[in-house]
Amino acid sequence: MTSVKTLNPKAEVMGRGAALFMNINAAKGLHDVMKTNLGPKGTIKMLVGGAGDIKLTKDGNVLLREMQIQNPTAVMIARTAVAQDDITGDGTTSTVLFIGELMKQAERYLGEGLHPRVIVEGFETAKKATLQFLETFRDKIEATDREILLCVARTSLRTKLYQDLADQLTDIVVDAVLTIRKEDEPLDLYMVEIMHMKHKMDKDTRLIKGLVLDHGARHPDMPKHMENCHILTCNISLEYEKSEVNSGFFYSSADQREKLVAAERQVTDDRVQKVIDLKRQVCKDGETFVVINQKGIDPLSLDLLAKEGILGLRRAKKRNMERLSLACGGFAINSAEELSPDCLGYAGKVYEHVLGEDKYTFVEDVRNPTSCTILIKGPADHTLAQIKDAIRDGLRAVKNTLDDGATVLGAGAFEVAAAHNLMENTRKTVEGRAKLGIEAFAQALLGIPKILAENSGYDAQETIIKLQEEYERGSKVGLDISTGEPLDPQMAGIFDNYLVKKQVIQSAPVIASQLLLVDEVMRAGVGMRK
């Protein structure tokens, strides 16, 4: 401590005892904030912004990103949990709670005079043993097993939303992922467009195997509802454009000026005429034509298209152009010379929906879609935000299951089994005081089912004892949050992601170990002296 003061008299230094006390208290404080959120029976947090905007959430990732945390240790734990969400899409609350439980258990032994290094060695041994146990505990699944995917999505969504809505969104999320899935290709969740409309109730949220564009036609005479549509996606300018270089036109009479203007306009009109000719070539009775252009369409061109009964949308977003080709078929063209029947896609139905001042264009009933849209509806902004966050987590949960080809039994079953394995098997292979670190790790694992029990209104100790007794009889059991009794998660359809569990077990002990080994906190950095 004195050495640092010699180097920098302005430095603020915290000794070993104070540093450990600060780190443990920060971990416990974050743990206490987050623990009431865990599980389907967890409570909701209301975040109020500086401008008075409200956000209701149970999602640990949203909480940690939006909360203003000032304690440096708590910030470090929050960053770990947010990184967990970036990698796996779930498990933020579990990571924070597991780090908090590890620090709580370590505090007991530190109070009895045990050196932090001994506990850390025990943590490292326990971590390796738990990861090995996870490999034997997981269940392999077939990628085509839709029922398992529904169970995984339902388990994830029920921890974020109320049960009825979560169950409805389960089918939507699984069908969305299976729609965009291609054999032997990595899943790209960006092919699922998430749109929201402040309209009707949250239960009106639905999956559209097609696309919803957040703009409509720009001409009053264009059709509002079309069926059996040929879809042309293009990136062609259908508007009058100035030349890219500075140029001047010289004329000696009004007649010459009229010819110059007509010649300039003719270029754009010729492109529009080619589109109209293609429409006349491919459209039979009862068929219609839609042009979706990434560039502009000027009023005169819109007028020509409207007279032919063509729906023209301009300034479409680039991401929608990519999705349109995947949803409807065909391919986007970049010049009028490429126009041919081969480049056209197909949609059974295209219609416009007006909501207040906003227009939406629905492209539905497409053939063999590999892109789709989840249309979220809700009465208020905070409802839409809550559903959007939950759907993102649900999509990632299904994707992780398909990538891993495995699931892990949920409802606290893995934690009970892993703790039992550490105490009965791993602890016997270690000699000396490192056993205490393994005991602390096992007790920290049991913290997750304890919190699930507390949040459901049951006695934590009694519940854990019941689960341990049932597991010792040879059953893989989790907690039934409705009754507080042991249940078989396999029969109840409660499955967690293998990847999420693995990531929690890998990252949490590392952060806890680093925090326990801090013996001085120095506010002496260049950017810290302000």
Secondary structure, DSSP 4 states (H G I P E B T S, - for coil): -HHHHHH-TT-EEE-HHHHHHHHHHHHHHHHHHHGGG-STT---EEEE-TTS-EEEE--HHHHHHHS----HHHHHHHHHHHHHHHHHS--HHHHHHHHHHHHHHHHHHHHTT--HHHHHHHHHHHHHHHHHHHHHH-EE--TT-HHHHHHHHHHHHHTTS-HHHHHHHHHHHHHHHHHH--TTS---GGGEEEEEEE-S-GGG-EEESSEEES---SSTTS-SEEEEEEEEEE---BS----SS------SSHHHHHHHHHHHHHHHHHHHHHHHHHHHHH--TT-EEEEEESS-B-HHHHHHHHHTT-EEE-S--HHHHHHHHHHH-S--BSSGGG--GGG-EEEEEEEEEEETTEEEEEEEEESS-S-EEEEEEESSHHHHHHHHHHHHHHHHHHHHHHHHTEEEETTTHHHHHHHHHIIIIIHHH--TTHHHHHHHHHHHHHHHHHHHHHHTTS-HHHHHHHHHHHHHTT---EE-TTTSSEE-HHHHT-EEEHHHHHHHHHHHHHHHHHHHT---EEE-SGGG--
